[in-house]
Amino acid sequence: MPTLGPNQYGKAETRVVRVVRDGAVHHLKDLNVSVALSGEMDAVHLSGSNANVLTTDATKNTVYAFAKEHGIDTAEEFGIRLARHFVTGQETIHRARIRVEEYAWERIQAAGGAAHSFVRRGQEVRTAQIAYDGERWEVVSGLTGLTVLNTTDSEFWGYVKDRYTTLEETRDRVLATDVHARWRYGWSADTQPMPDWDHGHEEARGQLLSAFAETYSLSLQQTLYEMGARVIERRPEVEEIRLSLPNKHHFLVDLEPFGLTNDNEVYFAADRPYGLIEATVLRDGAEPRIPTD
């Protein structure tokens, strides 16, 4: 007979924008929140009984209500409040996973001192995932869409070659990627105070950028490891970091048909297909917990 395996349900991608009006100065938080709940849910799958089901509509409404009642300080703290509420508020819910994307807005400095206008900051998105089972917390912060590029100090040569290899070796190339990073905090709510999530995020982001800029790269894999290792070395609260780096290829354009030389000056930026380099860097003794997908 078939049996029911692990399952969860919830409301995905609830967009909530919270405006705080401090007189003429306004503050803006823009989040995309996904809630997944699991627990005593066999009956609803096997017999259709909804007796243990908190509706997904209620989870959506909770996001909006909490934005009003508690405000939004950081993505991590908001997710922690939601996870605690769902697990402690419903006996049939044993675990909550909250995923948050935060879209950054910068204030537009306007004539006359108006402080209610904003511009979206690039494509970078701050992320957070909070999981709680009534006893243990797991907080994974991160970012995606952080586009970086080195115009030199990158090589790629000495690789395996077979009958299908056409890529030429290079001792000087453009190295570009869109950083997708997730790092897990070694935080225990029972024994440690709430971290400064904003400071931790900015520090980790800064270490990723510094390592990318300061590494003389012989491969994107090497650069990835140096970026992850820099965060582990400089941020003692981080136990694990997983990086996914697409190789945004830049190929030299052949200008010879026009009687021109191309001394690493003009490139064609190819958006696909692209190499995808992924790996996890761990603190010594830590276990990998961040999913690989």
LINPEQUI-V256710 format. One record per residue. N is the residue number from 0. RES is the residue in three letters. D_FIRST is the distance of its C-alpha to the first C-alpha in whole Angstrom. Layout:
((N & RES & D_FIRST) (N & RES & D_FIRST))
This chain:
((0 & MET & 0) (1 & PRO & 4) (2 & THR & 6) (3 & LEU & 10) (4 & GLY & 13) (5 & PRO & 16) (6 & ASN & 18) (7 & GLN & 22) (8 & TYR & 24) (9 & GLY & 28) (10 & LYS & 31) (11 & ALA & 32) (12 & GLU & 35) (13 & THR & 37) (14 & ARG & 41) (15 & VAL & 43) (16 & VAL & 47) (17 & ARG & 49) (18 & VAL & 53) (19 & VAL & 55) (20 & ARG & 59) (21 & ASP & 61) (22 & GLY & 64) (23 & ALA & 65) (24 & VAL & 63) (25 & HIS & 59) (26 & HIS & 56) (27 & LEU & 53) (28 & LYS & 49) (29 & ASP & 47) (30 & LEU & 43) (31 & ASN & 40) (32 & VAL & 37) (33 & SER & 33) (34 & VAL & 31) (35 & ALA & 28) (36 & LEU & 26) (37 & SER & 23) (38 & GLY & 22) (39 & GLU & 20) (40 & MET & 19) (41 & ASP & 15) (42 & ALA & 16) (43 & VAL & 18) (44 & HIS & 15) (45 & LEU & 13) (46 & SER & 15) (47 & GLY & 18) (48 & SER & 20) (49 & ASN & 23) (50 & ALA & 25) (51 & ASN & 24) (52 & VAL & 25) (53 & LEU & 28) (54 & THR & 29) (55 & THR & 30) (56 & ASP & 33) (57 & ALA & 34) (58 & THR & 33) (59 & LYS & 36) (60 & ASN & 38) (61 & THR & 38) (62 & VAL & 39) (63 & TYR & 42) (64 & ALA & 43) (65 & PHE & 43) (66 & ALA & 45) (67 & LYS & 48) (68 & GLU & 47) (69 & HIS & 47) (70 & GLY & 48) (71 & ILE & 47) (72 & ASP & 49) (73 & THR & 47) (74 & ALA & 43) (75 & GLU & 42) (76 & GLU & 43) (77 & PHE & 42) (78 & GLY & 38) (79 & ILE & 39) (80 & ARG & 40) (81 & LEU & 37) (82 & ALA & 34) (83 & ARG & 36) (84 & HIS & 36) (85 & PHE & 33) (86 & VAL & 31) (87 & THR & 34) (88 & GLY & 34) (89 & GLN & 31) (90 & GLU & 29) (91 & THR & 25) (92 & ILE & 26) (93 & HIS & 26) (94 & ARG & 27) (95 & ALA & 29) (96 & ARG & 30) (97 & ILE & 33) (98 & ARG & 35) (99 & VAL & 38) (100 & GLU & 40) (101 & GLU & 44) (102 & TYR & 47) (103 & ALA & 50) (104 & TRP & 53) (105 & GLU & 57) (106 & ARG & 60) (107 & ILE & 62) (108 & GLN & 66) (109 & ALA & 68) (110 & ALA & 71) (111 & GLY & 72) (112 & GLY & 70) (113 & ALA & 67) (114 & ALA & 64) (115 & HIS & 61) (116 & SER & 60) (117 & PHE & 58) (118 & VAL & 57) (119 & ARG & 53) (120 & ARG & 53) (121 & GLY & 52) (122 & GLN & 48) (123 & GLU & 47) (124 & VAL & 45) (125 & ARG & 44) (126 & THR & 41) (127 & ALA & 39) (128 & GLN & 35) (129 & ILE & 35) (130 & ALA & 32) (131 & TYR & 32) (132 & ASP & 30) (133 & GLY & 32) (134 & GLU & 34) (135 & ARG & 34) (136 & TRP & 35) (137 & GLU & 35) (138 & VAL & 38) (139 & VAL & 38) (140 & SER & 41) (141 & GLY & 42) (142 & LEU & 43) (143 & THR & 43) (144 & GLY & 45) (145 & LEU & 48) (146 & THR & 50) (147 & VAL & 52) (148 & LEU & 55) (149 & ASN & 57) (150 & THR & 60) (151 & THR & 61) (152 & ASP & 60) (153 & SER & 57) (154 & GLU & 57) (155 & PHE & 54) (156 & TRP & 55) (157 & GLY & 54) (158 & TYR & 51) (159 & VAL & 49) (160 & LYS & 50) (161 & ASP & 49) (162 & ARG & 50) (163 & TYR & 48) (164 & THR & 50) (165 & THR & 53) (166 & LEU & 53) (167 & GLU & 56) (168 & GLU & 57) (169 & THR & 58) (170 & ARG & 60) (171 & ASP & 61) (172 & ARG & 58) (173 & VAL & 57) (174 & LEU & 53) (175 & ALA & 52) (176 & THR & 48) (177 & ASP & 46) (178 & VAL & 45) (179 & HIS & 42) (180 & ALA & 42) (181 & ARG & 39) (182 & TRP & 41) (183 & ARG & 39) (184 & TYR & 41) (185 & GLY & 41) (186 & TRP & 42) (187 & SER & 41) (188 & ALA & 42) (189 & ASP & 43) (190 & THR & 45) (191 & GLN & 47) (192 & PRO & 48) (193 & MET & 47) (194 & PRO & 48) (195 & ASP & 50) (196 & TRP & 47) (197 & ASP & 50) (198 & HIS & 52) (199 & GLY & 49) (200 & HIS & 48) (201 & GLU & 52) (202 & GLU & 52) (203 & ALA & 49) (204 & ARG & 50) (205 & GLY & 53) (206 & GLN & 52) (207 & LEU & 50) (208 & LEU & 53) (209 & SER & 56) (210 & ALA & 54) (211 & PHE & 53) (212 & ALA & 57) (213 & GLU & 58) (214 & THR & 56) (215 & TYR & 58) (216 & SER & 55) (217 & LEU & 54) (218 & SER & 50) (219 & LEU & 48) (220 & GLN & 46) (221 & GLN & 49) (222 & THR & 50) (223 & LEU & 46) (224 & TYR & 46) (225 & GLU & 50) (226 & MET & 49) (227 & GLY & 46) (228 & ALA & 48) (229 & ARG & 51) (230 & VAL & 48) (231 & ILE & 47) (232 & GLU & 51) (233 & ARG & 52) (234 & ARG & 50) (235 & PRO & 49) (236 & GLU & 46) (237 & VAL & 44) (238 & GLU & 42) (239 & GLU & 40) (240 & ILE & 41) (241 & ARG & 39) (242 & LEU & 41) (243 & SER & 40) (244 & LEU & 43) (245 & PRO & 43) (246 & ASN & 46) (247 & LYS & 49) (248 & HIS & 51) (249 & HIS & 54) (250 & PHE & 56) (251 & LEU & 60) (252 & VAL & 61) (253 & ASP & 64) (254 & LEU & 67) (255 & GLU & 69) (256 & PRO & 69) (257 & PHE & 71) (258 & GLY & 73) (259 & LEU & 72) (260 & THR & 70) (261 & ASN & 67) (262 & ASP & 68) (263 & ASN & 64) (264 & GLU & 65) (265 & VAL & 63) (266 & TYR & 60) (267 & PHE & 57) (268 & ALA & 54) (269 & ALA & 51) (270 & ASP & 48) (271 & ARG & 45) (272 & PRO & 44) (273 & TYR & 44) (274 & GLY & 43) (275 & LEU & 41) (276 & ILE & 41) (277 & GLU & 39) (278 & ALA & 39) (279 & THR & 39) (280 & VAL & 42) (281 & LEU & 41) (282 & ARG & 43) (283 & ASP & 44) (284 & GLY & 41) (285 & ALA & 39) (286 & GLU & 35) (287 & PRO & 34) (288 & ARG & 32) (289 & ILE & 33) (290 & PRO & 30) (291 & THR & 31) (292 & ASP & 30))
